Amino acid sequence: MSFKNSARIRIGVTLVAILAICVFIWVFAGENRWNALMTLATLAAVAAAIFLEEIRMFYHRPEIDVYVGDDLIDHTSFANLLWVRGKIKNIGDRGGEGCRLKLLGVQGHNIQAGRIENGFLQWQGGIRDSMRLNPDEYWIFDIGSRARQQNSSVNLLAYFVGEDLLPLELPPGSYRLVLAVYGDNLPSKQQPVSLTIGAAPDDIRLSCI
């Protein structure tokens, strides 16, 4: 079910609940039904005014989809590198503020447990700022790069705020990466990713788990 369809369902349920309350008052309130209905309408208007922003966020909010795949591996670089990338898209109906990507951790037989964790990922082009993501808009982010050499490693493009890229290399093998997206007005979302690096430079397979 899409986000927009679920929002319509929530609105419908709210309207049905209000209608049910009005019917209950009309049937059981007797001679005071009009006063009761007016009181209900006044309270509803006051609540709507006080909680307008919360109500708007309930029905209209960003929803971020995280995607990685072989089709996002860039083989066209002029720097003799392959770029391993992912994409986030706002499939909600409200803009996402201050969006950032993190590499929470990496698991695999060729690395030490806990060695790689909690590094930020940059946007395509080396951009490190947080980004606003409008509805139906997407941003490409960098996961790593690889030299066009046999048995070369994938250099993960993770960094800590205010520092250079971390020297993180993944030699050929199979790995599980955990990505996470954060924002000022959206809950954090984790996405496990499978990364398989072969011996040949173009032998890289990437998919969501």
Steps between C-alpha positions, in 0.01 A plus 500: 500500500639840400544785745237716328241220509565442871458875564163493326397205717596687819299803389200279421518328839513839675196627312305182575586533871378861507181403319440216748535740794256742338246220441540383861434853628201546270340172612570506874539865600130578479403867520862597564623353173556837331696637795705181512573518128602865524726420796659215305557729200657769720733253670598353164583847364709588806687167483565549127642848563727383783624186332495620138865417432474159668186423301675606179797277580265209573337514160786647294853384568814395318571132441849410382569197282861373494614316187826343387557286194742405224341764274637774727862389461666767286739355243541825306743688725802659331716452812552129432260420784170323544252671733268296721193708575152492648189715481243635742161629384223678685184300423295695756300818450705741713859619466770329705727745681869449580537157340830318564634151427712290734694177471416339834714190459656240272521125550717261301774240532775737382451774760512524875166519682411850611781661300265690268202676655306826519664688215307747286469444125536788255265586217605453139757762409657502847224709662493460879217734599166380627236519228132585466314231309174616342219255420596276204855640507806276532868536584790272406757421769849348482573171673847431362735502204724237341809523281481320166759241603481128559430408866475866602310599812189715527580817693202594714427871486402547864609791715446664836376860514792741462745230393633352178381173353573201721755251360258209472570231241307184416701238309319254271241303697141515623378763746191622677470876538244678715399842369277748679324819396431781748309827483369783712136407447510129426579186701832327435483208260752219464564304181723189493695463175682205344829585327700236312839596356658271243856487372429677170461879526145496361391208715297680769149397606288719724145450628264579786439215745 
